[in-house]
Amino acid sequence: MMASEGKYRRLRGATGRFLALVVMPFAVAALYLLLVASDRYVSETRFTLRDSGMPNEPVALDLGMLIGGVGGLARQDAYVVRDYILSYDLLARLDAALDVRKAWSDPSIDPVWRLAADASEEDFLEYYRDMVDVSFDSESAIITVTLEGFEPAFAQTMLDMILAESEQLVNKISNQLAAEQLGFINGEIEATAARLKQTKSILVDFQNEHQVLDPKEQAGLVTNVIAQMEVSLAEDRAELTVLRSYLDGRAPEVVTLRNRIAAKTKQIEEEKTRLTGGSERLNTIAARFEELRFDVEFAHERYRLALMALEKAQIDASRKVKSLVVVARPNRPDEALYPDRPYFLATLGAFLLMGFGVFSVIFAAIREHME
């Protein structure tokens, strides 16, 4: 009789422990999931970032592409978009447009998942990041964004705005980079154009000051004149020698020839002085003119190169402009994915039974040791 009573007490104790450790927690969880827990709907969108390159343009491979993934720049762009989606800046814009805080702190939402009405900005952001998931496939370069919501329409609307804001970010960054690059080139063009205009003005002023179009060409003409006059002077001197062989020095022919020789000699000296002597000598003017003309040609070449750089920068900018390509637009979910009641209850039941088994073994060992 005593043995039967002891066995009955042990059985009753085991039953009590089973009820306390397995049945009651499972019942509480089931009641919460079936009667209290709010349904959470998941909307999903997928998109990728592309360069607006020229068709049939050869693609430059980097190490990331050679090992089977997308390039480092594409991954970097994707991470920029991901960080923006998870940022407080975007959350603030969403809240201002859709009143997200009020929607997520609605009293109809179960207390476990409801956002506190007086939640701080940090808690609000943490809650938002729990509701949003952003993943990046390094092989396909597709970004997948999922958003949980308590209303299907609200989840879709909010994800639509996240997609639109992400597209605006991509466009803003692309336009900003292109504008900075083109702005620098345009600044160089303005500077080189001003320099070209200045050098041309200096050259024209120099020509007007010295009343010469091309000093080098004019110096060549003066040299030819001197050479021709020296040939003519030599002929006159030879003729004078012949005349003096049979005429008196006071003969009209001799006097005339001497005067002509003297005039030609003086003219040659004047032309030589004009060419190489005095403050206005042509060789000095020609040397300075060549310096000024070189400055003009150099400035013109820089201006031409700047125009070519602008054209190339415009082509490069058009090729490097990023665009957000939507693969799948945000959907309106038909049924709630969370909480997954059967899976959660089955998992909870398995863990409770395992825990109860471990506890029973430990309890039996302790009791046997005490007896």
Rosetta blueprint (number, residue, H / E / L):
1 M L
2 M H
3 A H
4 S H
5 E H
6 G H
7 K H
8 Y H
9 R H
10 R H
11 L H
12 R H
13 G H
14 A H
15 T H
16 G H
17 R H
18 F H
19 L H
20 A H
21 L H
22 V H
23 V H
24 M H
25 P H
26 F H
27 A H
28 V H
29 A H
30 A H
31 L H
32 Y H
33 L H
34 L H
35 L H
36 V H
37 A L
38 S L
39 D L
40 R E
41 Y E
42 V E
43 S E
44 E E
45 T E
46 R E
47 F E
48 T E
49 L E
50 R E
51 D E
52 S L
53 G L
54 M L
55 P L
56 N L
57 E L
58 P L
59 V L
60 A L
61 L L
62 D L
63 L H
64 G H
65 M H
66 L H
67 I L
68 G L
69 G L
70 V L
71 G L
72 G H
73 L H
74 A H
75 R H
76 Q H
77 D H
78 A H
79 Y H
80 V H
81 V H
82 R H
83 D H
84 Y H
85 I H
86 L L
87 S L
88 Y H
89 D H
90 L H
91 L H
92 A H
93 R H
94 L H
95 D H
96 A H
97 A H
98 L H
99 D L
100 V H
101 R H
102 K H
103 A H
104 W H
105 S L
106 D L
107 P L
108 S L
109 I L
110 D L
111 P L
112 V L
113 W L
114 R L
115 L L
116 A L
117 A L
118 D L
119 A L
120 S L
121 E H
122 E H
123 D H
124 F H
125 L H
126 E H
127 Y H
128 Y H
129 R H
130 D H
131 M H
132 V E
133 D E
134 V E
135 S E
136 F E
137 D E
138 S L
139 E L
140 S L
141 A L
142 I E
143 I E
144 T E
145 V E
146 T E
147 L E
148 E E
149 G E
150 F L
151 E L
152 P H
153 A H
154 F H
155 A H
156 Q H
157 T H
158 M H
159 L H
160 D H
161 M H
162 I H
163 L H
164 A H
165 E H
166 S H
167 E H
168 Q H
169 L H
170 V H
171 N H
172 K H
173 I H
174 S H
175 N H
176 Q H
177 L H
178 A H
179 A H
180 E H
181 Q H
182 L H
183 G H
184 F H
185 I H
186 N H
187 G H
188 E H
189 I H
190 E H
191 A H
192 T H
193 A H
194 A H
195 R H
196 L H
197 K H
198 Q H
199 T H
200 K H
201 S H
202 I H
203 L H
204 V H
205 D H
206 F H
207 Q H
208 N H
209 E H
210 H H
211 Q L
212 V L
213 L L
214 D L
215 P H
216 K H
217 E H
218 Q H
219 A H
220 G H
221 L H
222 V H
223 T H
224 N H
225 V H
226 I H
227 A H
228 Q H
229 M H
230 E H
231 V H
232 S H
233 L H
234 A H
235 E H
236 D H
237 R H
238 A H
239 E H
240 L H
241 T H
242 V H
243 L H
244 R H
245 S L
246 Y L
247 L L
248 D L
249 G L
250 R L
251 A L
252 P H
253 E H
254 V H
255 V H
256 T H
257 L H
258 R H
259 N H
260 R H
261 I H
262 A H
263 A H
264 K H
265 T H
266 K H
267 Q H
268 I H
269 E H
270 E H
271 E H
272 K H
273 T H
274 R H
275 L H
276 T H
277 G L
278 G L
279 S L
280 E L
281 R L
282 L H
283 N H
284 T H
285 I H
286 A H
287 A H
288 R H
289 F H
290 E H
291 E H
292 L H
293 R H
294 F H
295 D H
296 V H
297 E H
298 F H
299 A H
300 H H
301 E H
302 R H
303 Y H
304 R H
305 L H
306 A H
307 L H
308 M H
309 A H
310 L H
311 E H
312 K H
313 A H
314 Q H
315 I H
316 D H
317 A H
318 S H
319 R H
320 K H
321 V L
322 K E
323 S E
324 L E
325 V E
326 V E
327 V E
328 A E
329 R L
330 P L
331 N L
332 R L
333 P L
334 D L
335 E L
336 A L
337 L L
338 Y E
339 P L
340 D L
341 R H
342 P H
343 Y H
344 F H
345 L H
346 A H
347 T H
348 L H
349 G H
350 A H
351 F H
352 L H
353 L H
354 M H
355 G H
356 F H
357 G H
358 V H
359 F H
360 S H
361 V H
362 I H
363 F H
364 A H
365 A H
366 I H
367 R H
368 E H
369 H H
370 M H
371 E L
